[in-house]
Amino acid sequence: MSDINQLIRTGRRKALESETVQPRFIRQDVRLMEAARAGDAQTILKLLQDEVLVNEFDQKGRTALIFAAAAGHGSVVSVLLTAGADPFHTDSLDSDAYHTAMFWGDYKGMTMPPWGEVM
């Protein structure tokens, strides 16, 4: 990878790490989105058993699937898709999970499952 590509990827990764879930209203349950952002598959499985809404989204339209895809958490993406997460939901920038993953520099999405399912 060239130095400029590495700088771009590093900059995007730092920007992603500073992104937080922004609730749409005061009492919105954002635990699933937070767990997806962190890559915490065990918490996600527990929350899904408690019937947390898998397609809930934050103020910017980002779902748990979008957060997981952006952070490159493949196992979490798989769990969310199995639970019925909508791979075609778009955020406020009109990006779905696949395109969000590509923007943030996780090019695994082009070749590896379960990323192909997000396309």
C-alpha positions in Angstrom: 0.0 0.0 0.0 1.4 3.4 -0.9 2.1 6.0 1.8 -0.8 8.3 0.7 -3.3 5.4 0.7 -2.1 4.5 4.2 -2.5 8.1 5.4 -6.0 8.2 3.9 -7.0 5.0 5.6 -5.5 6.0 8.9 -7.3 9.4 8.8 -10.6 7.7 8.0 -10.1 5.1 10.8 -9.5 7.9 13.3 -12.5 9.8 12.1 -14.6 6.6 12.4 -13.4 6.1 16.0 -14.6 9.5 16.9 -18.1 8.9 15.5 -20.7 8.2 18.2 -24.2 6.9 18.1 -26.5 10.0 18.1 -30.0 9.1 19.5 -33.0 10.5 17.6 -34.8 11.1 20.9 -33.9 11.2 24.6 -35.0 7.6 25.6 -34.0 5.8 22.4 -32.4 2.4 23.0 -29.0 2.7 21.3 -27.4 -0.3 23.0 -27.5 -2.5 19.8 -25.8 0.2 17.7 -23.2 0.8 20.5 -22.4 -2.9 20.7 -22.2 -3.2 16.9 -19.8 -0.2 16.7 -17.6 -1.9 19.4 -17.8 -5.3 17.7 -19.4 -6.9 20.8 -21.2 -10.0 19.3 -22.1 -11.5 22.6 -24.0 -8.3 23.7 -25.7 -8.2 20.4 -26.9 -11.7 20.7 -28.3 -11.0 24.2 -30.0 -7.8 23.0 -31.6 -9.6 20.1 -32.9 -12.3 22.4 -34.4 -9.4 24.4 -36.2 -8.3 21.2 -34.3 -5.1 20.6 -35.2 -3.7 17.2 -32.5 -4.8 14.7 -33.2 -2.0 12.3 -33.4 0.9 14.7 -31.4 3.9 13.5 -29.8 7.0 15.0 -30.2 10.7 14.2 -27.9 10.2 11.1 -29.9 7.2 9.9 -27.1 4.7 10.9 -28.2 1.2 11.9 -26.3 -1.3 13.9 -25.4 -3.0 10.6 -23.9 0.2 9.2 -21.8 0.8 12.4 -20.6 -2.8 12.3 -19.8 -2.7 8.6 -17.9 0.6 8.9 -15.8 -0.8 11.7 -15.0 -4.0 9.8 -16.7 -6.3 12.4 -17.5 -9.2 10.0 -18.8 -11.6 12.7 -21.2 -8.9 13.9 -22.4 -8.1 10.3 -23.2 -11.8 10.0 -25.1 -12.0 13.2 -27.1 -8.9 12.3 -27.9 -10.1 8.8 -29.1 -13.4 10.2 -31.3 -11.5 12.7 -33.0 -9.7 9.8 -31.0 -6.4 9.5 -31.9 -4.5 6.4 -28.8 -4.4 4.1 -30.4 -1.8 1.9 -31.2 0.7 4.6 -29.4 4.0 3.8 -28.2 6.7 6.3 -28.5 10.4 6.0 -25.6 10.4 3.4 -27.6 7.9 1.3 -25.0 5.1 2.1 -25.9 1.5 2.9 -23.8 -0.8 5.0 -21.7 -2.0 2.0 -20.9 1.5 0.7 -20.2 2.7 4.3 -17.7 -0.1 4.7 -16.0 0.8 1.4 -15.7 4.5 2.4 -14.2 3.8 5.7 -11.5 1.7 4.0 -12.5 -1.9 4.8 -12.0 -3.4 1.4 -12.6 -6.9 2.7 -16.2 -6.2 1.6 -15.3 -6.7 -2.0 -14.3 -10.4 -1.6 -15.1 -12.0 1.7 -18.4 -13.3 3.1 -20.5 -12.2 4.9 -19.7 -8.9 3.2 -20.9 -10.1 -0.2 -24.4 -10.5 1.4 -24.4 -6.8 2.3 -23.9 -5.8 -1.4 
